[in-house]
Amino acid sequence: MNTIFLIIKREYLVRVRKRSFIIMTILGPLLIFGFYAIIGWAAVSSINQKKVSIVDESGRFANRFKNDDETVFSYTKQPLAEAKKAFIKQGYDALVFIPKNVIEQPKTVQIFAEKGVSLEVQNNIERAISKEIETIKLGQAGITQKVIEDAKVDVDAQTISLSDGGEKSSNSIAMYVIGYFCALLIYISLLIYGTQVMRGVMEEKTNRIVEVIISSVKPFQLMIGKIVGVALVGLTQFMLWILLTVGLFSIGGAVMGNKIERGRQAVQPSAISGTQRNPAQDAKVQQTIVTKVMEAIETLPIPLIVSCFLFYFLGGYLLYSALFGAVGAAVDNETETQQFMFPIMMPIIAAIAFAQIAAREPDGAMAFWTSMIPFTSPVVMLVRIPFGVPSWQLALSMALLVLGFVGTIWLAARIYRVGILMYGKKVSYKELSKWVFYKG
Protein backbone atom coordinates (compact mmCIF):
# COMPACT_ATOMS: atom_id res chain seq x y z
CA MET A 1 0.00 0.00 0.00
CA ASN A 2 2.89 2.35 0.79
CA THR A 3 4.24 1.71 -2.71
CA ILE A 4 0.93 2.76 -4.27
CA PHE A 5 0.93 5.97 -2.23
CA LEU A 6 4.45 6.76 -3.45
CA ILE A 7 3.34 6.26 -7.07
CA ILE A 8 0.25 8.43 -6.52
CA LYS A 9 2.42 11.16 -4.99
CA ARG A 10 4.85 11.02 -7.89
CA GLU A 11 2.11 11.10 -10.57
CA TYR A 12 0.36 13.98 -8.81
CA LEU A 13 3.41 16.16 -8.18
CA VAL A 14 4.92 15.57 -11.63
CA ARG A 15 1.75 16.78 -13.34
CA VAL A 16 0.88 19.60 -10.94
CA ARG A 17 4.36 21.08 -11.18
CA LYS A 18 4.30 21.13 -14.97
CA ARG A 19 4.21 24.56 -16.55
CA SER A 20 1.40 23.40 -18.86
CA PHE A 21 -0.78 22.47 -15.84
CA ILE A 22 -0.27 25.87 -14.19
CA ILE A 23 -0.87 27.73 -17.45
CA MET A 24 -4.04 25.78 -18.34
CA THR A 25 -5.40 26.00 -14.79
CA ILE A 26 -5.17 29.78 -14.98
CA LEU A 27 -5.83 30.11 -18.70
CA GLY A 28 -8.89 27.80 -18.78
CA PRO A 29 -11.24 30.06 -16.77
CA LEU A 30 -9.76 33.14 -18.44
CA LEU A 31 -10.52 31.74 -21.89
CA ILE A 32 -14.09 30.82 -20.92
CA PHE A 33 -14.64 34.19 -19.27
CA GLY A 34 -12.99 36.03 -22.16
CA PHE A 35 -15.13 34.20 -24.72
CA TYR A 36 -18.41 35.19 -23.05
CA ALA A 37 -17.09 38.63 -22.06
CA ILE A 38 -16.24 39.47 -25.68
CA ILE A 39 -19.68 38.36 -26.84
CA GLY A 40 -21.42 40.28 -24.05
CA TRP A 41 -19.28 43.37 -24.46
CA ALA A 42 -19.82 43.37 -28.23
CA ALA A 43 -23.58 43.03 -27.74
CA VAL A 44 -23.69 45.88 -25.23
CA SER A 45 -21.27 48.14 -27.12
CA SER A 46 -23.19 47.67 -30.34
CA ILE A 47 -26.37 49.17 -28.87
CA ASN A 48 -27.29 51.83 -31.39
CA GLN A 49 -30.86 52.89 -31.03
CA LYS A 50 -32.70 53.31 -34.30
CA LYS A 51 -35.03 56.27 -34.83
CA VAL A 52 -38.07 55.49 -36.94
CA SER A 53 -40.49 58.05 -38.37
CA ILE A 54 -44.08 56.98 -39.03
CA VAL A 55 -46.49 58.39 -41.63
CA ASP A 56 -49.93 57.06 -40.68
CA GLU A 57 -52.56 57.89 -43.29
CA SER A 58 -55.08 55.61 -41.58
CA GLY A 59 -54.87 57.50 -38.28
CA ARG A 60 -55.35 54.25 -36.37
CA PHE A 61 -51.80 53.62 -35.09
CA ALA A 62 -51.08 56.62 -32.88
CA ASN A 63 -48.97 55.55 -29.89
CA ARG A 64 -49.27 51.89 -30.89
CA PHE A 65 -45.55 51.45 -31.44
CA LYS A 66 -43.68 50.88 -28.20
CA ASN A 67 -40.19 52.32 -27.71
CA ASP A 68 -37.43 50.03 -26.46
CA ASP A 69 -33.64 49.97 -26.12
CA GLU A 70 -33.23 49.37 -29.85
CA THR A 71 -35.97 51.43 -31.48
CA VAL A 72 -37.61 54.82 -30.89
CA PHE A 73 -40.73 55.73 -32.88
CA SER A 74 -42.06 59.21 -33.67
CA TYR A 75 -45.03 60.35 -35.75
CA THR A 76 -45.13 62.94 -38.49
CA LYS A 77 -48.11 64.54 -40.19
CA GLN A 78 -46.17 65.40 -43.35
CA PRO A 79 -47.24 63.87 -46.67
CA LEU A 80 -45.25 60.82 -47.71
CA ALA A 81 -43.31 62.68 -50.44
CA GLU A 82 -42.10 65.39 -48.03
CA ALA A 83 -41.41 62.87 -45.27
CA LYS A 84 -39.22 60.81 -47.66
CA LYS A 85 -37.11 63.88 -48.41
CA ALA A 86 -36.81 64.98 -44.80
CA PHE A 87 -36.39 61.79 -42.72
CA ILE A 88 -32.68 61.32 -43.51
CA LYS A 89 -31.86 65.00 -42.90
CA GLN A 90 -33.65 64.82 -39.56
CA GLY A 91 -31.48 61.89 -38.46
CA TYR A 92 -34.03 59.09 -38.79
CA ASP A 93 -32.92 55.59 -39.76
CA ALA A 94 -36.20 54.47 -41.31
CA LEU A 95 -39.58 55.75 -42.48
CA VAL A 96 -42.75 53.69 -42.15
CA PHE A 97 -45.70 54.42 -44.41
CA ILE A 98 -49.12 53.08 -43.33
CA PRO A 99 -51.76 53.65 -46.08
CA LYS A 100 -55.45 54.32 -45.49
CA ASN A 101 -56.52 50.88 -46.70
CA VAL A 102 -54.11 49.01 -44.44
CA ILE A 103 -56.99 47.14 -42.77
CA GLU A 104 -58.19 45.65 -46.04
CA GLN A 105 -54.72 45.36 -47.58
CA PRO A 106 -52.14 44.90 -44.80
CA LYS A 107 -49.37 44.06 -47.28
CA THR A 108 -49.32 47.64 -48.57
CA VAL A 109 -47.21 48.87 -45.61
CA GLN A 110 -43.85 50.24 -46.77
CA ILE A 111 -40.57 50.78 -44.92
CA PHE A 112 -38.04 53.22 -46.39
CA ALA A 113 -34.40 53.35 -45.32
CA GLU A 114 -31.16 54.65 -46.73
CA LYS A 115 -29.18 51.48 -45.99
CA GLY A 116 -31.93 49.02 -45.14
CA VAL A 117 -33.39 48.14 -41.73
CA SER A 118 -32.50 45.33 -39.39
CA LEU A 119 -34.70 42.26 -39.18
CA GLU A 120 -35.50 43.07 -35.54
CA VAL A 121 -36.81 46.55 -36.39
CA GLN A 122 -38.86 45.18 -39.29
CA ASN A 123 -40.37 42.48 -37.07
CA ASN A 124 -41.27 45.04 -34.38
CA ILE A 125 -43.06 47.23 -36.93
CA GLU A 126 -44.91 44.32 -38.56
CA ARG A 127 -45.89 42.86 -35.19
CA ALA A 128 -47.29 46.19 -33.93
CA ILE A 129 -49.31 46.72 -37.11
CA SER A 130 -50.62 43.14 -37.18
CA LYS A 131 -51.66 43.36 -33.54
CA GLU A 132 -53.54 46.61 -34.08
CA ILE A 133 -55.29 45.31 -37.22
CA GLU A 134 -56.37 42.23 -35.27
CA THR A 135 -57.76 44.45 -32.50
CA ILE A 136 -59.65 46.61 -35.01
CA LYS A 137 -61.22 43.62 -36.74
CA LEU A 138 -62.27 42.10 -33.43
CA GLY A 139 -63.80 45.44 -32.49
CA GLN A 140 -65.74 45.49 -35.75
CA ALA A 141 -67.05 42.03 -34.86
CA GLY A 142 -68.46 43.41 -31.60
CA ILE A 143 -65.65 42.45 -29.26
CA THR A 144 -64.62 45.44 -27.18
CA GLN A 145 -61.08 46.41 -26.26
CA LYS A 146 -61.77 45.57 -22.62
CA VAL A 147 -62.76 42.02 -23.53
CA ILE A 148 -59.59 41.66 -25.59
CA GLU A 149 -57.38 42.88 -22.75
CA ASP A 150 -59.15 40.66 -20.22
CA ALA A 151 -58.63 37.64 -22.50
CA LYS A 152 -54.85 38.12 -22.42
CA VAL A 153 -53.56 36.07 -19.51
CA ASP A 154 -49.92 35.54 -18.58
CA VAL A 155 -49.63 32.18 -16.81
CA ASP A 156 -46.57 31.72 -14.60
CA ALA A 157 -47.08 28.37 -12.88
CA GLN A 158 -45.26 27.49 -9.67
CA THR A 159 -43.85 23.96 -9.60
CA ILE A 160 -43.99 22.12 -6.26
CA SER A 161 -42.42 18.76 -5.44
CA LEU A 162 -44.47 16.39 -3.28
CA SER A 163 -42.73 13.83 -1.09
CA ASP A 164 -43.11 12.09 2.25
CA GLY A 165 -41.32 15.05 3.82
CA GLY A 166 -44.01 17.44 2.59
CA GLU A 167 -44.20 20.05 -0.16
CA LYS A 168 -41.15 21.82 -1.54
CA SER A 169 -40.86 24.49 -4.19
CA SER A 170 -38.94 23.48 -7.34
CA ASN A 171 -37.77 25.07 -10.58
CA SER A 172 -37.69 22.93 -13.74
CA ILE A 173 -35.41 25.27 -15.68
CA ALA A 174 -32.82 25.35 -12.89
CA MET A 175 -33.01 21.56 -12.61
CA TYR A 176 -32.40 21.14 -16.33
CA VAL A 177 -29.52 23.63 -16.50
CA ILE A 178 -27.65 22.39 -13.41
CA GLY A 179 -28.19 18.70 -14.21
CA TYR A 180 -27.09 18.96 -17.82
CA PHE A 181 -24.12 21.17 -16.91
CA CYS A 182 -22.85 18.61 -14.36
CA ALA A 183 -23.34 15.79 -16.87
CA LEU A 184 -21.42 17.70 -19.54
CA LEU A 185 -18.63 18.45 -17.06
CA ILE A 186 -18.23 14.76 -16.23
CA TYR A 187 -18.32 13.88 -19.94
CA ILE A 188 -15.47 16.29 -20.67
CA SER A 189 -13.44 15.16 -17.64
CA LEU A 190 -13.69 11.51 -18.67
CA LEU A 191 -12.23 12.34 -22.06
CA ILE A 192 -9.49 14.69 -20.84
CA TYR A 193 -8.14 12.80 -17.84
CA GLY A 194 -8.74 9.30 -19.23
CA THR A 195 -6.67 10.23 -22.25
CA GLN A 196 -3.96 11.60 -19.95
CA VAL A 197 -3.66 8.17 -18.29
CA MET A 198 -3.38 6.43 -21.66
CA ARG A 199 -0.70 8.81 -22.94
CA GLY A 200 1.23 8.65 -19.67
CA VAL A 201 1.35 4.85 -19.79
CA MET A 202 2.26 4.85 -23.48
CA GLU A 203 5.03 7.43 -22.95
CA GLU A 204 6.67 5.40 -20.16
CA LYS A 205 6.39 2.27 -22.26
CA THR A 206 7.93 3.74 -25.41
CA ASN A 207 10.74 5.40 -23.44
CA ARG A 208 11.52 2.07 -21.71
CA ILE A 209 11.28 3.81 -18.32
CA VAL A 210 8.68 1.27 -17.24
CA GLU A 211 11.26 -1.53 -17.36
CA VAL A 212 13.12 0.14 -14.51
CA ILE A 213 9.92 0.91 -12.58
CA ILE A 214 8.56 -2.65 -12.92
CA SER A 215 11.68 -4.01 -11.26
CA SER A 216 10.59 -2.27 -8.04
CA VAL A 217 6.77 -2.37 -8.12
CA LYS A 218 4.07 -4.68 -9.41
CA PRO A 219 2.26 -3.72 -12.65
CA PHE A 220 -1.07 -3.52 -10.78
CA GLN A 221 0.37 -1.10 -8.22
CA LEU A 222 1.83 1.06 -11.00
CA MET A 223 -1.49 1.19 -12.86
CA ILE A 224 -3.55 2.02 -9.74
CA GLY A 225 -1.07 4.67 -8.64
CA LYS A 226 -1.12 6.32 -12.05
CA ILE A 227 -4.93 6.29 -12.27
CA VAL A 228 -5.49 7.72 -8.77
CA GLY A 229 -2.70 10.29 -9.18
CA VAL A 230 -4.22 11.69 -12.37
CA ALA A 231 -7.67 11.67 -10.68
CA LEU A 232 -6.33 13.90 -7.90
CA VAL A 233 -4.80 16.19 -10.52
CA GLY A 234 -8.22 16.45 -12.15
CA LEU A 235 -9.97 17.26 -8.88
CA THR A 236 -7.35 19.89 -8.06
CA GLN A 237 -7.76 21.52 -11.44
CA PHE A 238 -11.57 21.41 -11.17
CA MET A 239 -11.56 23.11 -7.78
CA LEU A 240 -9.22 25.85 -8.99
CA TRP A 241 -11.28 26.31 -12.15
CA ILE A 242 -14.49 26.66 -10.13
CA LEU A 243 -12.98 29.23 -7.75
CA LEU A 244 -11.42 31.29 -10.55
CA THR A 245 -14.53 31.10 -12.75
CA VAL A 246 -16.88 32.20 -9.95
CA GLY A 247 -14.57 35.10 -9.09
CA LEU A 248 -14.16 36.24 -12.69
CA PHE A 249 -17.87 36.06 -13.50
CA SER A 250 -18.77 37.89 -10.27
CA ILE A 251 -16.46 40.77 -11.19
CA GLY A 252 -17.41 40.66 -14.85
CA GLY A 253 -21.12 40.59 -14.04
CA ALA A 254 -20.84 43.78 -11.99
CA VAL A 255 -18.83 45.54 -14.72
CA MET A 256 -21.18 44.38 -17.47
CA GLY A 257 -24.23 45.46 -15.46
CA ASN A 258 -22.86 48.99 -15.16
CA LYS A 259 -22.04 48.99 -18.87
CA ILE A 260 -25.57 47.90 -19.79
CA GLU A 261 -27.10 50.55 -17.55
CA ARG A 262 -24.92 53.30 -19.07
CA GLY A 263 -25.80 52.04 -22.53
CA ARG A 264 -29.52 52.16 -21.77
CA GLN A 265 -29.28 55.67 -20.40
CA ALA A 266 -27.32 56.79 -23.45
CA VAL A 267 -29.90 55.48 -25.91
CA GLN A 268 -33.02 56.56 -24.04
CA PRO A 269 -33.20 60.33 -24.60
CA SER A 270 -36.49 61.54 -23.27
CA ALA A 271 -36.65 64.24 -25.94
CA ILE A 272 -37.16 61.58 -28.58
CA SER A 273 -39.23 59.00 -26.78
CA GLY A 274 -41.27 61.46 -24.80
CA THR A 275 -41.02 59.31 -21.69
CA GLN A 276 -38.95 59.47 -18.54
CA ARG A 277 -37.09 56.49 -17.06
CA ASN A 278 -38.08 55.34 -13.63
CA PRO A 279 -34.93 54.39 -11.65
CA ALA A 280 -36.98 52.88 -8.86
CA GLN A 281 -38.81 50.66 -11.34
CA ASP A 282 -35.53 49.60 -13.01
CA ALA A 283 -34.05 48.71 -9.63
CA LYS A 284 -37.16 46.72 -8.81
CA VAL A 285 -36.90 44.78 -12.08
CA GLN A 286 -33.21 44.00 -11.49
CA GLN A 287 -33.96 42.95 -7.93
CA THR A 288 -36.76 40.68 -9.19
CA ILE A 289 -34.39 38.97 -11.65
CA VAL A 290 -31.74 38.41 -8.98
CA THR A 291 -34.38 37.16 -6.55
CA LYS A 292 -35.73 34.67 -9.08
CA VAL A 293 -32.26 33.32 -9.80
CA MET A 294 -31.52 32.92 -6.09
CA GLU A 295 -34.89 31.28 -5.47
CA ALA A 296 -34.28 28.87 -8.35
CA ILE A 297 -30.91 27.87 -6.88
CA GLU A 298 -32.38 27.45 -3.40
CA THR A 299 -34.94 24.93 -4.70
CA LEU A 300 -32.13 22.56 -5.76
CA PRO A 301 -30.60 19.93 -3.44
CA ILE A 302 -27.12 21.48 -3.74
CA PRO A 303 -25.35 19.25 -1.11
CA LEU A 304 -26.73 16.11 -2.80
CA ILE A 305 -25.75 17.35 -6.27
CA VAL A 306 -22.19 18.22 -5.18
CA SER A 307 -21.63 14.94 -3.32
CA CYS A 308 -23.06 12.88 -6.19
CA PHE A 309 -20.98 14.84 -8.67
CA LEU A 310 -17.79 13.95 -6.80
CA PHE A 311 -18.80 10.29 -6.50
CA TYR A 312 -19.78 9.88 -10.15
CA PHE A 313 -16.76 11.84 -11.31
CA LEU A 314 -14.42 9.50 -9.42
CA GLY A 315 -16.43 6.38 -10.29
CA GLY A 316 -16.71 7.19 -13.97
CA TYR A 317 -13.10 8.28 -14.14
CA LEU A 318 -11.81 5.08 -12.48
CA LEU A 319 -13.92 2.96 -14.81
CA TYR A 320 -12.83 4.62 -18.05
CA SER A 321 -9.26 5.51 -17.09
CA ALA A 322 -8.55 1.84 -16.35
CA LEU A 323 -9.62 1.00 -19.89
CA PHE A 324 -7.60 3.91 -21.29
CA GLY A 325 -4.60 2.71 -19.29
CA ALA A 326 -5.00 -0.81 -20.70
CA VAL A 327 -5.02 0.61 -24.23
CA GLY A 328 -1.88 2.63 -23.49
CA ALA A 329 -0.13 -0.52 -22.23
CA ALA A 330 -1.20 -2.60 -25.24
CA VAL A 331 0.07 -0.34 -28.04
CA ASP A 332 3.43 1.15 -28.99
CA ASN A 333 2.28 4.40 -30.63
CA GLU A 334 -0.76 6.66 -30.73
CA THR A 335 -1.72 5.57 -34.25
CA GLU A 336 -2.52 2.07 -33.01
CA THR A 337 -4.83 3.39 -30.28
CA GLN A 338 -7.61 4.26 -32.73
CA GLN A 339 -8.96 0.70 -33.11
CA PHE A 340 -9.15 0.27 -29.32
CA MET A 341 -10.36 3.79 -28.52
CA PHE A 342 -13.58 3.48 -30.56
CA PRO A 343 -15.33 0.88 -28.33
CA ILE A 344 -14.39 2.91 -25.24
CA MET A 345 -15.59 6.21 -26.73
CA MET A 346 -18.96 4.92 -27.93
CA PRO A 347 -20.58 4.59 -24.44
CA ILE A 348 -19.30 8.05 -23.45
CA ILE A 349 -20.73 9.66 -26.58
CA ALA A 350 -23.97 7.70 -26.22
CA ALA A 351 -24.25 8.88 -22.59
CA ILE A 352 -24.60 12.50 -23.74
CA ALA A 353 -27.42 11.52 -26.13
CA PHE A 354 -29.16 9.59 -23.33
CA ALA A 355 -28.65 12.59 -21.01
CA GLN A 356 -30.70 14.76 -23.37
CA ILE A 357 -33.53 12.20 -23.23
CA ALA A 358 -33.25 12.01 -19.44
CA ALA A 359 -33.46 15.81 -19.17
CA ARG A 360 -36.81 15.76 -20.99
CA GLU A 361 -38.17 12.67 -19.23
CA PRO A 362 -36.13 12.00 -16.05
CA ASP A 363 -38.43 9.21 -14.84
CA GLY A 364 -38.70 7.39 -18.18
CA ALA A 365 -37.55 3.83 -18.80
CA MET A 366 -34.63 4.97 -20.97
CA ALA A 367 -33.43 7.41 -18.31
CA PHE A 368 -33.73 4.73 -15.60
CA TRP A 369 -31.80 1.99 -17.34
CA THR A 370 -29.04 4.23 -18.67
CA SER A 371 -28.57 5.68 -15.18
CA MET A 372 -28.05 2.14 -13.89
CA ILE A 373 -25.54 0.92 -16.50
CA PRO A 374 -22.04 1.80 -15.18
CA PHE A 375 -20.77 2.98 -18.58
CA THR A 376 -23.48 5.66 -18.89
CA SER A 377 -24.64 6.28 -15.30
CA PRO A 378 -21.97 8.91 -14.41
CA VAL A 379 -23.43 11.22 -17.04
CA VAL A 380 -27.15 10.32 -17.09
CA MET A 381 -27.68 10.12 -13.32
CA LEU A 382 -26.29 13.64 -12.84
CA VAL A 383 -29.10 14.91 -15.12
CA ARG A 384 -31.77 13.05 -13.13
CA ILE A 385 -30.63 13.97 -9.59
CA PRO A 386 -31.88 17.63 -9.62
CA PHE A 387 -35.35 16.37 -10.61
CA GLY A 388 -35.42 13.95 -7.69
CA VAL A 389 -34.34 10.29 -7.75
CA PRO A 390 -35.62 7.63 -5.30
CA SER A 391 -33.00 6.61 -2.77
CA TRP A 392 -33.04 2.97 -3.83
CA GLN A 393 -32.32 3.91 -7.45
CA LEU A 394 -29.42 6.14 -6.41
CA ALA A 395 -28.00 3.43 -4.15
CA LEU A 396 -28.37 0.78 -6.85
CA SER A 397 -26.71 3.00 -9.45
CA MET A 398 -23.78 3.72 -7.12
CA ALA A 399 -23.37 0.04 -6.24
CA LEU A 400 -23.38 -0.99 -9.89
CA LEU A 401 -20.85 1.75 -10.69
CA VAL A 402 -18.54 0.49 -7.93
CA LEU A 403 -18.83 -3.06 -9.30
CA GLY A 404 -18.28 -1.67 -12.79
CA PHE A 405 -15.02 0.09 -12.06
CA VAL A 406 -13.77 -2.82 -9.93
CA GLY A 407 -14.43 -5.12 -12.91
CA THR A 408 -12.78 -2.81 -15.43
CA ILE A 409 -9.75 -2.31 -13.17
CA TRP A 410 -9.38 -6.10 -12.89
CA LEU A 411 -9.70 -6.47 -16.67
CA ALA A 412 -7.30 -3.61 -17.35
CA ALA A 413 -4.78 -5.01 -14.85
CA ARG A 414 -4.75 -8.37 -16.66
CA ILE A 415 -3.98 -6.61 -19.94
CA TYR A 416 -1.59 -4.13 -18.34
CA ARG A 417 0.70 -6.74 -16.72
CA VAL A 418 1.45 -8.32 -20.11
CA GLY A 419 1.20 -5.37 -22.47
CA ILE A 420 3.42 -2.98 -20.49
CA LEU A 421 6.51 -5.04 -21.42
CA MET A 422 5.40 -6.03 -24.94
CA TYR A 423 7.21 -4.19 -27.75
CA GLY A 424 7.18 -4.29 -31.54
CA LYS A 425 4.03 -6.38 -31.90
CA LYS A 426 0.76 -5.15 -33.36
CA VAL A 427 -1.95 -6.23 -30.94
CA SER A 428 -5.40 -7.46 -31.95
CA TYR A 429 -8.56 -8.11 -29.93
CA LYS A 430 -7.81 -11.81 -30.08
CA GLU A 431 -4.41 -11.20 -28.55
CA LEU A 432 -5.92 -9.06 -25.79
CA SER A 433 -8.33 -11.86 -24.86
CA LYS A 434 -5.36 -14.20 -24.45
CA TRP A 435 -3.64 -11.71 -22.14
CA VAL A 436 -6.73 -11.56 -19.91
CA PHE A 437 -6.61 -15.31 -19.23
CA TYR A 438 -2.85 -15.63 -19.27
CA LYS A 439 -1.72 -17.28 -16.02
CA GLY A 440 2.00 -16.49 -16.17
Steps between C-alpha positions, in 0.01 A plus 500: 500500500789735579635436150169605344500821704852579378389450138191717555717773653743486210226508232325788676805718563651441155183621329413782740848648476494505121491843342219384269282407802551840665440686174183305411364522855523878481434533128194269492265726701648808333424360155143408597445837665665684211286317244172599667632844599585584138156389384326692779714809459446500123124466549489785751742726311308453178182650647408766248143606536316542173267796447196422289258756357141393434259641240156367595237583239248272671521689830452175691855437628572800721711393799470134400872456445687443824849644549776271625879494534541440127226706337336839559188591301367848421203614292490759226202660330694586184393347168699195396694686227621771741569248776719294261711807425530610861542181708871453421582868561321482834717207610245220467611150403172388345162628383183294533205573274158366608236557225131567559393156379741313726212313667380351173847471346758454778777416252505858371711623796836637384828554685753744353864513607824630359698183574225254585354412841589219734280193521420581864369848415295363210349230722410756769321719245315209337402354837360833626298553182369142493396522864312825446325370186392192695361722777311716249343201327395348831347834594306505174369154589359638826781404734603799708854597592431416864401145409817464294721622784323278753552198272878548508629295791864447593529164677806454721449165672682412821641147507486316834657164582295263716674244719462326834679796657231739377481761225805677362529767235692399185617659176508286184728734306759508779481121528561458128788749483687376809446131420610526139797721591627244755451218249692691233779575748540131583491412129785741427703387803475135397646583161774735622635311800440150361707593198771637730530157666528326163768738372693484827512120488591500131777758553664297779472187290654647185781666697578167673476674839240246608758220488686667785180577693364144466812364666391674822118490492230269371319596176167520687644742756646716222168513314294583812748765610495665159119497478444643850779757459348640181155498669634723778653729238158526337325581827762763582459663162119489527501670839734774379294546184179535702651757738656706220189481280265610780731790586541614140129482419410683823731788408405489134129493581528819705701676227265384225195608701637853530582500129147391408347765724718775348412374154128512576524851637696612195242369254188608687482877444171621633484770233449234236293242680296746698525285811707516815686202648401385843815405698295349779317278252828394333648411838189301582526306173869422559425395856220273374737329254765444767236375743365251247847365428574460871163336562561259212837400647353458848244248370781263394653237732848655470677277763362186331598624153856587609556172686357294213708696252819411687399134530402459135802696384734266689299188413472581132861609483629180666289288267609666176857589596571133574393416146702791360800380700460148359498642147814702574675185626393292199627726220836649405385825336196726490404391148420150624269632773222587255365144462481457879379852580178469296325240723594703809380830351163371380338467849628846599357661187176304536472618863465862385218402261326307780551800732295717264217244514528481879479880527165495318364191676704433818270221621473318166615144438792614283620744766470232771693226326776724367547645849552146629751378239850588632627618160229768469384562859767763589354731237128410495447480877639852548219627272233314699614592854375866497153374401493258792608134494372234745762398753496136394572594138790723604642229726463235230666722240793572733541132588499397135753774420731374776471145363555639151826676573625209713434270202665731248803550726537121528468463122740786432752360750503164319577676172739748660729239662575342161475795264722739698809294407389401148681684219497490121185291464173623354229392742155377399184435702575130485840561653349714776259220593797266541672749731191515723512125568876468496613335825872579485 
